[in-house]
């Protein structure tokens, strides 16, 4: 099955010359949005506290609903790949940084978790740039995609983000879910030891 990684040109500084890190002047947008949101809630709370509580409850429910798919995948990884020491990273601290950092016997790996029911991998411009630039520097980073309809786990190396244009690519590694302990061991081995494509030609 082919997956589409949608890479909008508008997210990059130059579409024809390769992927460049987007301006981080836009990073505070989320912080400003949250500030304004909480300011509005504060005003509502001062005027009508019952309405404010309802809005807060709805926002918390929506937040949990949006986080639920990747959170479940994280629990699945943490439960089945215990040989790697995992750290869950907070993306709000640095936009674009992957969800997981793992290390085993001096080998480090970053993993971006995604859950989908379609053929699209929903990566933000910051995520695409972080993964691609990390690969260019010789780092190991992957996109781990759980396909709900297929009941499968796909693992893409970050070097598939070789172009600022929309591309289709075959998954680099696939495991059917639920997977056996032996299959999870192979997933861990793939994350840590699979050969990476040469990045020198992409730097030109």
C-alpha positions as CSV (number, residue, x, y, z in Angstrom):
1,X,0.0,0.0,0.0
2,X,1.3,3.5,-0.9
3,X,1.2,6.3,1.6
4,X,1.0,10.0,0.7
5,X,3.2,12.4,2.7
6,X,1.7,15.8,1.9
7,X,4.5,18.3,1.8
8,X,3.1,21.8,1.1
9,X,5.6,24.1,-0.5
10,X,4.3,27.1,1.5
11,X,5.7,25.5,4.6
12,X,9.3,25.8,3.4
13,X,11.6,28.7,2.5
14,X,12.5,27.3,-0.9
15,X,10.7,24.5,-2.6
16,X,13.1,23.9,-5.4
17,X,16.3,23.9,-3.5
18,X,15.4,21.5,-0.8
19,X,13.9,21.5,2.7
20,X,14.8,24.5,4.9
21,X,13.9,25.0,8.4
22,X,10.8,27.2,8.6
23,X,11.0,30.5,10.4
24,X,10.5,30.0,14.1
25,X,8.9,33.4,14.4
26,X,5.6,31.5,13.9
27,X,6.3,29.2,16.8
28,X,4.7,31.4,19.4
29,X,1.4,31.3,17.5
30,X,0.2,28.3,19.6
31,X,1.3,30.1,22.8
32,X,-0.6,33.2,21.9
33,X,-3.7,31.2,20.9
34,X,-3.6,29.4,24.3
35,X,-3.1,32.7,26.1
36,X,-6.0,34.3,24.4
37,X,-8.1,31.2,25.0
38,X,-7.4,31.2,28.7
39,X,-7.9,35.0,28.9
40,X,-11.4,34.5,27.4
41,X,-12.1,31.7,29.9
42,X,-10.9,33.9,32.7
43,X,-13.3,36.7,31.7
44,X,-16.1,34.2,31.3
45,X,-15.3,32.8,34.7
46,X,-15.5,36.2,36.3
47,X,-18.8,36.9,34.7
48,X,-20.5,33.5,34.5
49,X,-18.5,30.8,36.3
50,X,-20.9,28.0,35.3
51,X,-20.5,28.7,31.6
52,X,-16.7,28.9,32.1
53,X,-16.6,25.5,33.7
54,X,-18.7,24.0,30.9
55,X,-16.2,25.4,28.3
56,X,-13.2,24.1,30.3
57,X,-14.7,20.7,30.5
58,X,-15.5,20.6,26.8
59,X,-11.9,21.7,25.9
60,X,-10.4,19.1,28.2
61,X,-12.6,16.4,26.6
62,X,-11.6,17.6,23.1
63,X,-7.9,17.6,24.1
64,X,-8.1,14.1,25.5
65,X,-9.9,12.9,22.4
66,X,-7.3,14.3,20.1
67,X,-4.4,12.8,22.1
68,X,-6.0,9.4,22.6
69,X,-4.8,7.6,19.4
70,X,-1.1,8.5,19.7
71,X,-1.3,7.9,23.5
72,X,-2.5,4.4,22.9
73,X,0.3,3.8,20.4
74,X,2.8,5.1,22.9
75,X,1.5,2.7,25.5
76,X,1.8,-0.2,23.0
77,X,5.4,0.7,22.2
78,X,6.3,1.1,25.9
79,X,4.8,-2.2,26.8
80,X,6.3,-4.3,24.0
81,X,9.7,-2.7,23.4
82,X,11.2,-2.7,26.8
83,X,14.8,-3.3,25.7
84,X,15.0,0.3,24.6
85,X,15.0,3.1,27.3
86,X,12.2,5.4,26.1
87,X,11.6,9.0,27.0
88,X,8.3,10.7,26.0
89,X,9.1,14.2,24.7
90,X,6.8,17.2,24.9
91,X,6.4,18.7,21.5
92,X,5.2,22.1,22.9
93,X,8.7,22.6,24.3
94,X,10.3,22.4,20.8
95,X,7.9,22.3,17.8
96,X,8.7,19.5,15.5
97,X,10.6,17.3,17.8
98,X,9.4,13.6,17.6
99,X,7.3,12.0,20.3
100,X,9.8,9.5,21.5
101,X,13.5,9.4,22.2
102,X,15.0,5.9,22.8
103,X,18.5,4.6,23.5
104,X,20.0,1.2,23.8
105,X,23.7,0.4,24.3
106,X,24.7,3.9,23.1
107,X,22.5,3.9,20.0
108,X,19.9,6.6,20.0
109,X,16.7,6.9,17.9
110,X,13.8,9.3,17.6
111,X,10.3,8.1,16.7
112,X,7.4,10.2,15.6
113,X,4.1,8.4,16.4
114,X,1.1,8.7,14.0
115,X,-2.3,7.0,13.9
116,X,-4.4,7.0,10.7
117,X,-7.2,5.2,8.9
118,X,-6.3,6.6,5.5
119,X,-3.2,6.6,3.3
120,X,-2.0,10.0,4.5
121,X,0.7,10.7,7.1
122,X,-0.2,13.9,8.9
123,X,3.1,15.6,9.6
124,X,3.3,19.3,10.4
125,X,5.9,21.4,8.6
126,X,8.0,21.6,11.8
127,X,7.9,17.8,12.1
128,X,8.9,17.3,8.5
129,X,11.8,19.7,8.8
130,X,13.0,18.3,12.1
131,X,13.0,14.7,10.9
132,X,14.7,15.5,7.6
133,X,17.4,17.7,9.0
134,X,18.1,15.2,11.8
135,X,18.6,12.6,9.1
136,X,20.9,14.9,7.1
137,X,23.2,15.1,10.2
138,X,23.4,11.3,10.4
139,X,20.8,10.8,13.1
140,X,18.4,7.9,13.3
141,X,14.7,9.0,13.2
142,X,11.6,7.2,12.1
143,X,7.9,7.7,11.6
144,X,5.9,4.9,13.3
145,X,2.4,4.8,11.8
146,X,-0.4,2.7,13.1
147,X,-3.0,2.0,10.4
148,X,-6.3,1.3,12.2
149,X,-8.2,-0.2,9.3
150,X,-5.3,-2.5,8.2
151,X,-4.4,-3.4,11.8
152,X,-0.8,-2.8,10.9
153,X,2.2,-0.9,12.0
154,X,4.3,0.8,9.4
155,X,7.8,2.3,10.0
156,X,9.2,4.9,7.7
157,X,12.8,6.2,7.9
158,X,13.0,9.9,7.9
159,X,14.9,10.0,4.7
160,X,11.6,9.5,2.8
161,X,11.2,13.2,3.3
162,X,13.7,13.9,0.6
163,X,11.6,16.4,-1.3
164,X,9.5,19.5,-0.5
165,X,6.9,18.2,-3.0
166,X,4.2,15.6,-2.3
167,X,5.6,12.1,-2.6
168,X,4.3,8.6,-2.4
169,X,6.5,5.9,-0.8
170,X,6.3,2.3,0.1
171,X,6.6,1.6,3.8
172,X,10.1,0.6,4.9
173,X,8.9,-1.9,7.4
174,X,5.5,-3.4,8.2
175,X,4.1,-5.5,11.1
176,X,0.6,-6.9,11.5
177,X,-1.1,-6.1,14.8
178,X,-1.5,-7.6,17.3
179,X,2.2,-8.5,17.0
180,X,4.0,-11.4,18.7
181,X,6.9,-10.7,21.2
182,X,9.3,-11.9,18.5
183,X,7.8,-9.4,16.0
184,X,8.3,-6.5,18.5
185,X,11.9,-7.6,19.0
186,X,12.4,-7.3,15.3
187,X,10.8,-3.8,15.3
188,X,13.3,-2.7,18.0
189,X,16.2,-4.2,16.0
190,X,15.0,-2.3,12.9
191,X,14.8,1.0,14.8
192,X,18.3,0.6,16.1
193,X,20.2,-1.2,13.4
194,X,18.5,-0.9,10.0
195,X,20.9,0.7,7.5
196,X,20.1,4.3,6.5
197,X,20.4,5.8,3.0
198,X,23.4,7.9,2.3
199,X,22.6,11.6,3.0
200,X,25.6,13.2,1.2
201,X,23.9,13.5,-2.2
202,X,20.9,15.2,-0.5
203,X,23.0,17.9,1.0
204,X,24.0,19.2,-2.4
